[in-house]
Amino acid sequence: MDIKIPEVGESIHEALVSSWLKEDGATVRQDDVICELETDKINVEITAEASGILHIKVPAGETLPIGTLIATLEEGEVPEQAETAAPTEAAPVTIPPPQAQTTAAPVNPAATRLAKEKGLDPHEITGQGRDGRVRVQDVMAAEPPTPVGQAPTSQPIVASSAAPEAGRPVTRQPMSPLRQKIAQRLLQARQQTAMLTTFNEADLEHVLTLRKKHQAPFQKKHGIKLGLMSFFVKACIEALKEYPAVNARIDGNDIVYHNYYDIGIAVGTDRGLVVPVLRNADDLTFAEIEQTIADLGEKARAKKLTLADLEGGTFTISNGGIYGSMLSTPILNTPQCGVLGMHAIQDRAVVQDGEIVIRPMMYLALSYDHQLIDGREAVGFLKKIKDYIEDPEELLLEL
């Protein structure tokens, strides 16, 4: 049986053989994951369609066209694993005392795999999901910090080489397909749009007080924490309804106005930035927004995103504040014409009603395509987001 790089989307023409999970000549069972492929958009797992012996034809680290033969499978029966054998009649059965019996918290499959890669026991990690479920982000949070001066072990360098340049040591590493795509899209955004950025700032005291007041009942009812992102998603949607050009795109000499709101949420991973999309976000409750973002973030970090998770999107939100960014000019996610940049919350002295007070402030940035969006619209749109964040009752929080 031939194993080839499969078609995974109309716009994907090649894939990197990222890693082999089985060795050459290994015995595999039907549905075993044998190989991981990386494209410029998603990662793909190749599973065995039958049981047999695997013969690898292409080593990890090569980028090849769709349809290329990368391995063959010599079909045949495989012996049962030793642990599945029935116990002998003489084997004693020991019943543990009642106090030793515990029910382990459920663990997401992706979290189990990541924990194994990190050398951690997933059942010893405190899960923050529903019913104590251990998620990918819980495993990442439990990972011991990397010692100063030591490179992270979770980001192996593939096909790299060290070479001197003018007597100085350097390391050369090929760009992954995803990084190549990111570079291409960023350059395209700069060259094909008239990108401009406008700034404002928002007082988050009201939102933070509201979150603190309702966090416990919200989490108890919905099984997930109430974050800031849901407030900003809701605020953006309401602002987009008032300024439809920010939710539009240019197609030749036409303007395409989207009468729906698919909001992209930028997620940083060890492979680069990806932007999964909240479909029909205007129909989602606060809890559904938070849960969907958490699920998409987990899929991104576990390399499980599909094309359906990434395609489309009418507007994007990027939160550089989680990395400590004070201010930035986010770059457009073409063909979208607008992207909102969130930043770190800091207590600052501001003047209110003629008095200097301390408030938790956040700088906001809106990058937009000036070909379609005028400055008046951009400033008005960002001011509307500021108004909704500073007076969030209008967003009709569901508790």
ChimeraX attribute file (.defattr): number of C-alpha atoms within 10 A of each C-alpha:
attribute: neighborCount
match mode: 1-to-1
recipient: residues
	/A:1	13
	/A:2	11
	/A:3	20
	/A:4	15
	/A:5	20
	/A:6	17
	/A:7	14
	/A:8	18
	/A:9	12
	/A:10	6
	/A:11	9
	/A:12	14
	/A:13	15
	/A:14	21
	/A:15	29
	/A:16	22
	/A:17	21
	/A:18	21
	/A:19	17
	/A:20	19
	/A:21	13
	/A:22	16
	/A:23	14
	/A:24	14
	/A:25	13
	/A:26	14
	/A:27	19
	/A:28	25
	/A:29	22
	/A:30	13
	/A:31	12
	/A:32	16
	/A:33	16
	/A:34	18
	/A:35	20
	/A:36	19
	/A:37	22
	/A:38	21
	/A:39	21
	/A:40	18
	/A:41	23
	/A:42	22
	/A:43	21
	/A:44	22
	/A:45	17
	/A:46	18
	/A:47	16
	/A:48	18
	/A:49	16
	/A:50	17
	/A:51	18
	/A:52	21
	/A:53	20
	/A:54	23
	/A:55	19
	/A:56	19
	/A:57	12
	/A:58	15
	/A:59	13
	/A:60	18
	/A:61	18
	/A:62	14
	/A:63	18
	/A:64	16
	/A:65	15
	/A:66	15
	/A:67	14
	/A:68	16
	/A:69	16
	/A:70	18
	/A:71	18
	/A:72	16
	/A:73	21
	/A:74	16
	/A:75	17
	/A:76	13
	/A:77	13
	/A:78	13
	/A:79	8
	/A:80	9
	/A:81	7
	/A:82	7
	/A:83	7
	/A:84	7
	/A:85	8
	/A:86	7
	/A:87	10
	/A:88	7
	/A:89	7
	/A:90	6
	/A:91	7
	/A:92	8
	/A:93	8
	/A:94	6
	/A:95	8
	/A:96	8
	/A:97	7
	/A:98	7
	/A:99	6
	/A:100	8
	/A:101	9
	/A:102	7
	/A:103	6
	/A:104	11
	/A:105	18
	/A:106	16
	/A:107	19
	/A:108	17
	/A:109	13
	/A:110	19
	/A:111	22
	/A:112	19
	/A:113	17
	/A:114	21
	/A:115	21
	/A:116	13
	/A:117	11
	/A:118	17
	/A:119	10
	/A:120	17
	/A:121	11
	/A:122	26
	/A:123	15
	/A:124	12
	/A:125	20
	/A:126	16
	/A:127	22
	/A:128	15
	/A:129	21
	/A:130	15
	/A:131	10
	/A:132	15
	/A:133	19
	/A:134	25
	/A:135	27
	/A:136	29
	/A:137	19
	/A:138	19
	/A:139	24
	/A:140	14
	/A:141	12
	/A:142	17
	/A:143	14
	/A:144	9
	/A:145	8
	/A:146	10
	/A:147	8
	/A:148	6
	/A:149	6
	/A:150	7
	/A:151	10
	/A:152	10
	/A:153	10
	/A:154	10
	/A:155	9
	/A:156	9
	/A:157	13
	/A:158	15
	/A:159	11
	/A:160	11
	/A:161	11
	/A:162	10
	/A:163	12
	/A:164	9
	/A:165	9
	/A:166	6
	/A:167	7
	/A:168	7
	/A:169	9
	/A:170	11
	/A:171	11
	/A:172	11
	/A:173	12
	/A:174	13
	/A:175	11
	/A:176	20
	/A:177	19
	/A:178	21
	/A:179	17
	/A:180	12
	/A:181	15
	/A:182	17
	/A:183	13
	/A:184	11
	/A:185	17
	/A:186	14
	/A:187	12
	/A:188	15
	/A:189	20
	/A:190	13
	/A:191	10
	/A:192	11
	/A:193	18
	/A:194	15
	/A:195	20
	/A:196	19
	/A:197	21
	/A:198	15
	/A:199	18
	/A:200	14
	/A:201	16
	/A:202	19
	/A:203	22
	/A:204	22
	/A:205	17
	/A:206	16
	/A:207	19
	/A:208	13
	/A:209	11
	/A:210	15
	/A:211	17
	/A:212	11
	/A:213	11
	/A:214	14
	/A:215	16
	/A:216	14
	/A:217	13
	/A:218	18
	/A:219	15
	/A:220	11
	/A:221	10
	/A:222	16
	/A:223	17
	/A:224	19
	/A:225	20
	/A:226	23
	/A:227	16
	/A:228	14
	/A:229	18
	/A:230	21
	/A:231	21
	/A:232	20
	/A:233	25
	/A:234	25
	/A:235	21
	/A:236	27
	/A:237	22
	/A:238	19
	/A:239	22
	/A:240	22
	/A:241	15
	/A:242	14
	/A:243	17
	/A:244	16
	/A:245	22
	/A:246	26
	/A:247	28
	/A:248	22
	/A:249	21
	/A:250	18
	/A:251	9
	/A:252	7
	/A:253	6
	/A:254	8
	/A:255	12
	/A:256	13
	/A:257	14
	/A:258	15
	/A:259	11
	/A:260	17
	/A:261	23
	/A:262	22
	/A:263	25
	/A:264	27
	/A:265	25
	/A:266	19
	/A:267	20
	/A:268	17
	/A:269	13
	/A:270	10
	/A:271	14
	/A:272	11
	/A:273	14
	/A:274	21
	/A:275	24
	/A:276	27
	/A:277	25
	/A:278	24
	/A:279	20
	/A:280	12
	/A:281	21
	/A:282	17
	/A:283	11
	/A:284	16
	/A:285	16
	/A:286	24
	/A:287	22
	/A:288	16
	/A:289	23
	/A:290	21
	/A:291	19
	/A:292	17
	/A:293	20
	/A:294	18
	/A:295	13
	/A:296	21
	/A:297	24
	/A:298	21
	/A:299	17
	/A:300	25
	/A:301	21
	/A:302	18
	/A:303	19
	/A:304	17
	/A:305	20
	/A:306	17
	/A:307	14
	/A:308	11
	/A:309	19
	/A:310	18
	/A:311	13
	/A:312	18
	/A:313	25
	/A:314	26
	/A:315	27
	/A:316	28
	/A:317	23
	/A:318	21
	/A:319	20
	/A:320	19
	/A:321	17
	/A:322	11
	/A:323	10
	/A:324	12
	/A:325	15
	/A:326	15
	/A:327	17
	/A:328	18
	/A:329	17
	/A:330	23
	/A:331	23
	/A:332	25
	/A:333	23
	/A:334	22
	/A:335	20
	/A:336	20
	/A:337	27
	/A:338	30
	/A:339	28
	/A:340	27
	/A:341	24
	/A:342	25
	/A:343	23
	/A:344	18
	/A:345	19
	/A:346	16
	/A:347	14
	/A:348	14
	/A:349	13
	/A:350	14
	/A:351	11
	/A:352	10
	/A:353	6
	/A:354	7
	/A:355	9
	/A:356	11
	/A:357	12
	/A:358	14
	/A:359	19
	/A:360	17
	/A:361	19
	/A:362	22
	/A:363	21
	/A:364	24
	/A:365	22
	/A:366	24
	/A:367	23
	/A:368	27
	/A:369	26
	/A:370	16
	/A:371	12
	/A:372	18
	/A:373	21
	/A:374	14
	/A:375	15
	/A:376	8
	/A:377	16
	/A:378	24
	/A:379	15
	/A:380	15
	/A:381	23
	/A:382	22
	/A:383	18
	/A:384	19
	/A:385	26
	/A:386	24
	/A:387	16
	/A:388	21
	/A:389	24
	/A:390	16
	/A:391	15
	/A:392	19
	/A:393	12
	/A:394	13
	/A:395	16
	/A:396	10
	/A:397	15
	/A:398	8
	/A:399	13
